Amino acid sequence: MTATEAVAGRAPSLLPSEKKWKLVWNDEFDGTALDESKWNYRLNFWGYRSPAFTKEGVEVSDGTLKINLIRKGDDFCSAHLQTGGLTFDNPRDETSHNFWSFGKKDPAKFMHKYGYYEIRCRLPKCDGWHSAFWLQAPGIGSHPDPEVAGVECDIMENYRQYKYGTMICGNGWGGYGAESEWAGHFEFPLEETEDGWHRYAVDWSPEGYTFYADGKLVGRQMAPECPVSRVEQFILVSTECHGYNRVFKKSGEAGEATDKGCCAGDPVPELFDAILPDFFEVDYVRVFDKV
């Protein structure tokens, strides 16, 4: 990896040295509010308004983004940012007289195919919620060929950090039902840095996906063993409070819906032990194309 000053005066990117790169999209969070020309808020989960997602608690100051854990009585929520949106999240339009009563999509702010996607961030400190940096396609699972429908690419998720001291990355495709397939996420130890800042990235190419953590290669998922998305996808910088939308189980076991149905679960006990303020802090998000 090569440390490259991609943006003058800002922290360098760590770029794979075997390729040449050009910056094509970025947010350095230099303003005083979230740039909504670049980001949408995800508020729905499978067509229903989720109590775990909010527009509150998003701070931009001193060159960083902070997504805060919010407590309201016995409930918790946090923001989930994205540059596009999942089609299946759109709520029904109950006022529509059309045969298909699908609600309107939020206009995508940035969609892209292939490239190097990198975040520099500091992780939350408390259990019961997690942060993630990932890519998704609007119609994942809507076509039998994942190259056409898209592939969920999880560049970083930290929900195993607190109990197991590990991070995960990896891909899934086929949607989220009976045809969902996961190649097996890579689990790697969290190696803390002196200042707490970490860089997580993926090189998505026609040949496959190469994952990096702080400049170290942590996993590869390559064609033909794993499908490669050939469609434009959007970026997510997200947090999620556990228990509302799904339950996060121990290492090696998949999450599952709560027994109360979509978005109707209870906050997990760990959230009540969280010491506030707690937040996911992001220095930058950058996308590079191979020259």
Summary of the structure (lengths in Angstrom):
residues: 291
radius of gyration: 18.3
end to end distance: 16.4
largest distance: 58.4
contacts: 917
relative contact order: 0.24
helix: 5%
strand: 42%
